Amino acid sequence: MNVAVYIIIGVVVVLLIIFLAIYNGLVRRRNQVKNSWAQIDVQLKRRYDLIPNLVETAKGYMKHERETLEAVTNARNLAQQLSSAGAGERAKAEGELSSVLSRLLAVVENYPDLKANQNFLALQEELASTENKISFSRQFYNDSVLKYNNQTQMFPSNIVASMTGFKASEFFEVTLAAEREAPKVSFT
Amino acid sequence: MGALLILIGYFLGLYFFDSAIVGLVIAILVWAVLSLIGYFQSDSILLRMSRAKKIKRDDHPRLYNVVEEMKIASGLEKMPDIYIIDDPALNAFATGRDPKRASVAITSGLLQKLNRDELQGVIAHEISHVKNRDVLLMSMCSILLGTIVILAWYGSRIMIFGSMTGSRRSSSSGGGGQAQIIILVVSLVFMILAPIMAQLIYFAISRKREYLADASAALYTRYPEGLASALKKLGTSTGQLKSANKATAPMYIVNPFRKKGMKASDLSSTHPPISERIRILRAMAGASFNDYDQAYSKVHGGKGVMPAASIAAGTVPLATVKLEGGAGEPNEIQRARETSDVMWRLSNYNTITCDCGAKLRVPPKFKEPVIKCPHCGRTHQV
C-alpha cells in the first residue's frame, strides 16, 4: 500500500522535472529567436542610416545615374515605412532594396574618381559589411527558428508546447533577384 | 589522458611513499594548481607572449567588420577583442576560456595577404574555436599533458639516481626487494611511455578539433572556398612565427612549426595537413556538418570525422553569389599599405601624408613643432 503511494509520488515528481526541463528549453529557444530577430532589425536600421550618406557622396560623381540613385532612395524609404509590417511584407521590401543597392555598387565600377574617394570607399565597406551582416543575422535567425519549430512540433516537447501555448515562428525568407541570377558586371 | 595522470600518480606514490594514495594526491594537486593558473591566465599569457596589439574599430574597419559578421553568423553573445601581431608570418589564433571573453588575433602578414572572403573564412575558423569551446578544452588538455610530462620527468630522474646510490628500500628485506625491483622497472617503463602516449592523444584531440572548426567555418560563411583559398595561401608560405612556442601551437589556424612537405598521416602534429583540409573543403557539396562529413570520407576514405550528435540530416546550400562581388575591394598592395599604416599607428607614430605623395612617419618622441618633407621640402605641422 505504502510502496504504491511512494512509487506514484516518485513518477509524478520525475514527470514534473521532465516537464520543467522541456519548458525551460522551449523558453530558451524562443528567446533566441526573438534575440536574433532583433539582430536583423539592428542591421536593417543601420542600412537605412548609411544609404543617404552614400547617395549624397555618390551624387556629385554620378551625373548619369540619377535613376539608379533615385531607385535606391525610394526603395530605402519604402523599406523604412514597412519596417513595422509583418515579416513577409518586410522581407520583400528589403529584398528589393538589396537588389537596387547591388546594382548601384556594380555601376560604381564605371566611375574611377568615385572609387578613389576615401570617404566613399569607407561608406562602401560599411554598406557591403552591413549587407553581409543582414544575411548572416538572417541565416542565424532562420537556424534558430528551425530549431525552435522542430522543438514545438516533435514528440515529446510538442505536448508541453501545445499545453503552454508555444507557437511556431515564421522564417525570414528573402528572394533576391540578385541571388537568383548572378549580376552581370562588365569591366569594359 | 586523465587515466594516464592517475596511473603515473599511482606508481610514483607506490615507489616513493609505499602508498599509492599519496602519489595520487600529489599528482592531482599539481594538476589542479596548473589548471587554475591556466584557466584564469591562459588568454592574457598567450596574447602577451605573442606581443599582440589590440585594435579598435577605426584602426582597421574591414577586419573589425569581418569579425562582427562572423560573430553574428555564429550567434556569439559578445564581440571578441581583436588583436594584430606584427609578424610577416601567416597565422591567426583565438583565445578566451569562454565565449563571453574571447579574443581573435591575426598576424599583419596574413592581414595583407588575404582578400575579404578569405579573411572571413579564417576569422570564421577562429570564432568557431571560441564557439566550440576548443580554447578551454585544448588548454586543459595541454595542462594535463604538462603535468604528466613534469611528473614523469622528475619521477624517472629521481628513480634512476636513487637506485644508483644504493637504494635504501630494497635492502630492507629479501622478499620485499624483488617486488620493489619489479615495481621500479614497471614504473620506469611507464614514466618513459606516459608522456609519449599523452602527447599522441593530445595531438589526436587537437586535429579533431581543427576539422570541427573547419566544418563550422564553412557552415557560418556558407562559403568553404573562402577558407580553402586562405589555407592555400597559408600553406605555400614557410615563414615560422617568431613568437609561437610548443604550448601555444594548437591555438593557431595552421601549425606554426610546420615544415615543407609534411606527410599526410602525421601522428605527431597538432594540425591536419593543409592540403587535406583544402581538399575536404573543396569537396563539400553543401555547407552543413553532414556535407563536411561526407567530403571527409570521400577524401580520406573510411568513416567521417564529425561528432555524431552534431550531424543533422540534410544539407545547407552554399552561397553561390557574393552580393558585393569584388567591387571596391583593395588589392594586395593597398592592403599592405593599409596594414602598415595600422601598425605604425599602433606604435604611436603619427603619419603625415605630404602633397608630393610621400608619407612621413613621425615617432612619438619627436618634439619639433614642424617637420620638413625629405622628398620635396614642404614643411608640415606636427
Interface residues (C-beta under 8 A of the other chain):
Chain A: Q32 S36 Q39 Q43 S98 S102 L105 A106 V108 E109 K115 L121 A122 Q124 E125 E126 A128 S129 E131 N132 K133 S135 F136 S137 Q139 F140 D143 S144 A178 E179 A182 P183 V185
Chain B: P61 R62 N65 V66 E68 E69 M70 I72 A73 S74 G75 Y220 R222 T320 V321 L323 E324 G325 A327 G328
